[in-house]
Amino acid sequence: MFRVVVVGGGDTEWVACALGKENMAGAHCNHCQRSKKDFHLGRGEPWTLASIAAMSQTFRDEILPAAVGRKSKPTGYKGVKHPSMFCIPVHLWVSPILHDELGLVKDWLTRVEKFCDSRIETLPNEEVESREHLIILGDMLEDLLVEQDELSPKETVKEFENHLKAINKEIRSRDIRIPHETTGTLITVPGRVSPEEQQLITKLTWEIDSCKQQSAELNKEIKTTKETIEKKKRKLEELRSERDCLAESGEYAIDRTLSNHGVDRNVYHGKCLIGPHIQKLLERRVKVLDELETKFVAVRDQTLQKYPGANCATNEEIVEEMLFFSDVLQCYDISFALLRRTRTILTVQEIEELQGAIDELKILWPTQRSWEQKEASVTPKSHNLWFEVVPQLSYLGRFFHFMEDPIEKLHKLDKLTDVVYCHIRNYQFREECKQKQEATARHVEVRQQMEQVKQNRKRKFSPATIAKRESKAEGAIAIKKERRS
């Protein structure tokens, strides 16, 4: 008899859905009860199947009923909305090493770009104004959301409305029906309302109307602000893409340097590097950063020629920042070189080496650089690497990062099928799935939708066109008969 341990794996989004968590919004950890507000504090209380089930029951029985009537429904309670789909313990859901590596290196590259934008080149006035306006809009949105939170909650307004209904019902119960003196028909005489009741009715009515009016105005302002922010972001993206094409820009220098060393960030969504290219970057980090340092100096010199007196980085500052970025990449190289190994169990010495690199990252990454306005945030992938990976190694011994590959192939299907409800989202690619019948035959609504889409895809012809096609067919049949005879 052999003891078999079943483990779960996949990318972060799929694991979150399988565990009954909210979708991958980056707000909560899949393994411990930490949220993005306190990721930097370390590992929280580990999730268990029982605690997830309890949270999902609270969400279903208390949170959702209390939110009846709201326009925006809560998405979960402490990151949980359903019990786990599988009986695999939470600690046996393997950390997605490949996706952690992709996300962390992308964050590193984004930080390099921010350094370039703030200290290497002077941005066009239009882009500077757009960025400043975007910051102001972000502050406005944050203030509006805080003001919205400080309003009387909808539960309180509901209580006011119920209280007002109860008072009116009590007053109506005092009504009496008496015959009219002239006609003799029964008429209703309203019940007497005490001054205290009238004062309370006036106060409740004012509170309800005031809350609803303020809430409507705030919601309108929040919606408008969000739309403006999205427009500004799109405009900034256009301006940035235009700079990418200029040989003297820092963006072009970054892309050109990566390309010279076989690293292309345009082959994956969101300009994220793929696994083989990340390995090239980590292996050739010294040459990449040396070349990038040289090009940054050249771009800085061109900027000073174009804008004399511009506040750009000195040579010493560029060298210092390149050393910082090199140290971060070295920590990633040590960490993922060990975690990518799948054929041998990690030894105690290797785990200690991994922990040393992670400890160094904990110190390096959150450091607020001189050109930054705040410390770098701890993302879900950082939290996972820093606090979840090493504890899992104690009982797993190694990671099977290739378990994420099937989930990567299912990304196309994820656009089609929700993993919880099997709800078809995009029918166009469904024909490419070999498991089409197996995935959809169990759901009546899905089959109906598939049939409806199939009918909608058929070409629609006008009656005149149909008659014309039929006459052509009849003529072709007649000609064939003549030839055969």
C-alpha positions, 0 to 999 in steps of 0.5 A: 500500500502506498500513501497518495497525497492529492495536491491542487495546482493552477494559476492564481485565478483558477485556484481562487475560483476552485477554493470558492474565493473571489476572482483574482482581483488581488485583494486577498491571499488564497492561502492565508487570511490577509488582504492587500491592506496588510500583505506586508505584515507577513503570513496571516491565519491559514485558510482551511476548508472549514473556515472557507465554508463558514465564511461562505455560509455567513456571506450567503445567509447574512451578507447577501440578504442584507444587501437586497436592493443595492445596486452593487452587490458584495462580491464576497466576505473576507474574500470568500463567496462559495465553499471550496469546489474540491476536498483538497486541503488549502495548504495542498494547493501549490503556489503558482511559481510560474505566474509569480515569476511573471508578475514579479518581473513585470513589476520590476520592469514597471519600476525601471520605467518609472525611474526612467520617466521621472529621472532620465528624460523630460516628458512632453508638457501634455503628458506631464499635465495629463499625469498630474491631472490623473493624480488629482482625479485619483485623490478626488475619487478617493475623497468621494469614496471616503465621503460615500463610506461616511454616509448613512449606510443603506441598512440605516436608511432601510431601518428609517424607511421601515420605522416610517412605514410602521408609524404610518401604519399605526396612524392609519389603524386609528382611522374611523369610518363614519356615515356622511351627514348628507349622503349617508355614505361611509367616509374615512376620518384620519386618526389623530397624529400627536405632535411627537409623531408628526415631528418624528415623521418629518425628521425621518422623511428628511433623513431618508430624502437627504441620504438618498439625494446625497447618495445619488449625487455622490454616485453620479460624481464617482461615475463621472470621475471614474470615466474621466480617469479611464479617458486620461489613462487611455490618452496617457497610453497613446502618448506613451506609445508615441514615445516608444517609437522615438529613438531618443526616448527612454522607453525605446532604450528599454525595449531596444536593450531587452530586444538585443538580448533576446527578450521581447515583452510584446509576445504576451498580454500586458507586455509581460515577459514569458518564462523563457525570456525571463530566464534570459533576462535573469541570466544576462542581467549584468549585460542587460543593466550595463547596456541599459545604464549606458543608454540611460546616460545617453538619453539623459544627455539628450534631455539636458541638451533639449531642456537645459537645467532639467532636473535629471539624474546624475551619473552616480544616481543612475549607477546607484539605481542600476545596482538596486535593480540588479540586486532585485534581479539577483534575488529573483534569479536565486529564488526561481532557479531553485523553485523551477527545479522539479525533479529533486527534493530541495535540501535544507541548505537550498531552502536556507539559500532561498529564504536568504534571497527572500529576506533580502527581497523583503528589505530591498523591494519596499525601499522608497527610492529618492525619486519615488513618492511612496514605498513600493507596494506588496502585491499578491505575488510578492506576498505569496513568494515571501510568506507562502512558498517556504512553508509549503516546501516543508511538506511538499519538498518541491514545486511542480510549476508545470501544473500551471501549463494546462491552466494557461491553455484553459485561459481561452476556455476561461473566456468561454466558461465560468469555472463555477457556473459553466456559463458560456461567455464567448461562443466563437472559440468553443468549436476549438475545444475537443471537450465541447460536449463534455463541458456543455452537455450537462447544462440545459441553458448552455445547450440552448445558448449554443443552439441560438448562437449557431442559428444566429451565425447562419446567413440571413437572406431576403425573400427576393434573394431566396427566390433568386437562388431557388430559380438558379438551382432549378435552372441548374437542375434542368441543365443537368437533366438535359445533359444526362438525357 
